[in-house]
Amino acid sequence: MAFTFLKAPINMDQLLKWQVGLGGEAGVAPINVSTTLATTDWIPPDGFHARMFTASGGSKLYVDWSDGTLSLTNFVLPVEPMMPYWNIAKIYKSGTDATDLIAWPAIQG
């Protein structure tokens, strides 16, 4: 299984929290993105930072990506069973064919 890694976040404190799940910032419920994509594009809720996405099938995600400095619009990412994609600002309904797509949180705050 091939993994694609994007640029790490600028805030290294946030990266540490993503890796170890410090304090009360770990254990936030995942979000079923597929349900949202049935009607509209998916935008992460305020304070929700996805550390990974999972899918049971499909081949591509159309996303907006931003690390706060650099950004990409309508960028195509491959679908893998487990995808460690950070800094996803939007997943487009149009063109995305991932099935059972779930966003797994790192922190919420």
C-alpha positions as CSV (number, residue, x, y, z in Angstrom):
1,M,0.0,0.0,0.0
2,A,1.5,3.3,-1.0
3,F,1.1,6.4,1.1
4,T,1.2,10.0,0.0
5,F,2.5,12.5,2.5
6,L,1.9,16.2,2.0
7,K,3.7,19.1,3.6
8,A,3.7,19.0,7.4
9,P,1.8,21.8,9.2
10,I,3.8,24.9,10.1
11,N,2.7,24.7,13.7
12,M,5.0,21.9,15.2
13,D,3.1,22.0,18.5
14,Q,0.0,20.9,16.6
15,L,2.0,18.1,14.9
16,L,3.1,16.8,18.2
17,K,-0.5,16.7,19.5
18,W,-1.5,14.8,16.3
19,Q,1.1,12.2,17.0
20,V,0.5,11.6,20.7
21,G,-3.1,12.8,21.3
22,L,-2.2,15.0,24.3
23,G,-4.7,15.8,27.1
24,G,-8.4,16.4,26.3
25,E,-7.7,17.0,22.6
26,A,-7.7,13.3,21.6
27,G,-10.7,11.0,21.2
28,V,-12.9,13.3,19.1
29,A,-15.4,11.3,17.0
30,P,-14.7,10.8,13.3
31,I,-16.9,12.4,10.6
32,N,-18.7,10.4,7.9
33,V,-17.7,12.5,4.9
34,S,-19.6,10.3,2.4
35,T,-22.9,11.3,4.0
36,T,-22.1,15.0,3.4
37,L,-20.8,14.4,-0.1
38,A,-24.2,12.9,-1.1
39,T,-25.6,16.5,-1.1
40,T,-22.7,19.0,-1.1
41,D,-18.9,19.6,-0.8
42,W,-17.4,18.8,2.6
43,I,-15.6,21.5,4.5
44,P,-14.1,20.5,7.9
45,P,-16.0,22.1,10.9
46,D,-14.3,24.9,12.7
47,G,-11.5,23.5,14.9
48,F,-11.6,20.1,13.3
49,H,-8.2,19.0,12.0
50,A,-8.2,15.7,10.0
51,R,-5.1,13.6,10.5
52,M,-6.3,10.7,8.3
53,F,-9.1,9.6,5.9
54,T,-10.3,6.1,5.3
55,A,-12.3,4.7,2.4
56,S,-13.5,1.3,1.4
57,G,-13.2,2.0,-2.4
58,G,-12.9,4.5,-5.1
59,S,-9.9,6.0,-6.9
60,K,-9.7,9.8,-6.3
61,L,-10.5,12.8,-4.1
62,Y,-10.8,16.3,-5.5
63,V,-9.7,18.6,-2.7
64,D,-8.6,22.1,-1.8
65,W,-5.5,21.9,0.3
66,S,-3.9,24.7,2.4
67,D,-1.2,24.8,5.1
68,G,-1.9,28.5,5.9
69,T,0.8,29.7,3.5
70,L,0.6,27.6,0.4
71,S,-2.6,26.3,-1.2
72,L,-3.9,24.1,-4.0
73,T,-7.4,24.2,-5.5
74,N,-9.3,21.3,-7.0
75,F,-6.2,19.0,-6.5
76,V,-6.6,15.3,-7.2
77,L,-5.4,12.8,-4.5
78,P,-5.5,9.0,-4.8
79,V,-7.8,7.0,-2.7
80,E,-6.1,4.4,-0.4
81,P,-7.8,2.4,2.3
82,M,-5.9,4.7,4.8
83,M,-4.8,8.1,3.7
84,P,-2.7,10.3,6.0
85,Y,-3.7,13.6,4.3
86,W,-3.3,16.8,6.4
87,N,-4.5,20.3,5.7
88,I,-7.5,19.4,3.6
89,A,-9.7,22.5,3.4
90,K,-12.5,21.1,1.2
91,I,-13.4,17.8,-0.5
92,Y,-15.5,18.4,-3.7
93,K,-18.6,16.3,-4.3
94,S,-18.0,16.6,-8.0
95,G,-15.3,14.2,-9.2
96,T,-14.7,12.5,-5.8
97,D,-15.6,8.8,-6.1
98,A,-14.4,7.5,-2.7
99,T,-16.9,5.3,-0.9
100,D,-17.4,5.1,2.9
101,L,-15.1,8.1,3.3
102,I,-14.4,8.9,6.9
103,A,-12.3,11.9,8.3
104,W,-10.4,10.9,11.5
105,P,-9.6,13.9,13.8
106,A,-6.4,14.8,15.4
107,I,-7.5,17.6,17.7
108,Q,-10.5,19.7,18.2
109,G,-10.3,23.0,20.0
